Amino acid sequence: MFERAFISGGSSGIGLATARLLLSAGTRVLLIARNSEKLERARRDLIAHGASPDMVETLSLDVSVYDQVQHKLSPWILAGKVPDLLINCAGMADPDYFEHIDGRRFSRTLEVNLSGTWNMVRIVAPGMRRGAQIVNVSSVAGFIGLFGYSAYSASKFGVVGLSEALRNELSVRGIGVSVLYPPDTDTPQLEQESRTKPYETKVIAGNAGLMKAEDVARALLRGAQKRKFAIIPGLQSKLIYLVKRFFPGLVYRIMDRDAKKAYYRRIQGE
């Protein structure tokens, strides 16, 4: 397993679930998130479930602000506390009909999901040693564009492109890069998404299964240890990935059919 891990988005969801597994394996963990109160609650929860207090630390910062990431992480890097596992799990989703999303909402999604990932890697990667691993969290919406997720899909496709370039560039230093493509996962973020999710999106997503954060975290760590580039949790997600890759036209026809059915059902009910 790994010696030290930095986890952005570590106060809840997949990030927190991954921290639990790492701590149980003896990895030192730094949880990173914006909300200091949520971070402290997460730390107390981990300690209550057996983690040693000196093995889990927290750091409050906004990954979308480069200067803040640099200022707050630099002391760790200079002190030699460089991780051999960096997990960029911080993210947001603000689904809505495309015409309802203004420039501010679009930009904020890209700032957190894409720029936030870039900022973390930019500050941490230069100090990482051979054998270290970076895991950037994308989404199923990072390999297939979904109704209502135009901003989110744009950001998560961007994470994949960034990761592919980093994989090639960092390979010369012996640093691995992975991309996690989680499906809908039972997390606080998914619950928040439902507030603005279009009707059509809810209907289409209703056909997909919901994974537990713990199961996604296990897949993440298995893939990271094997230094796999694409980590796709769940059989259904793997199937969608393969069908989309080899038979994109079929996937588009099915998605368009479902979207049209839901659309007409909605307008007839208005």
Protein Blocks (a to p, Z undefined) as FASTA:
>chain_A
ZZbdcdehklgcjllmmmmmmmmnopacddddfblmlmmmmmmmmmmnopafklpccddd
dfklmklmmmmmmmmmmnopacfbdcdfbccdddddfklpcfklmmmmmmmmmmmmmmmm
mmmmmmpcehiacddddbfklmbccehilmmmmmmmmmmmmmmmmmmmmmmnopacdddd
ddddddfklmmmmmmgcfklmmmmmmpccddfklmmmmmmmmmmnopabdcehjklmmmm
mmmmmmmmlmmmmmmmmmmmmmmmmmmmZZ
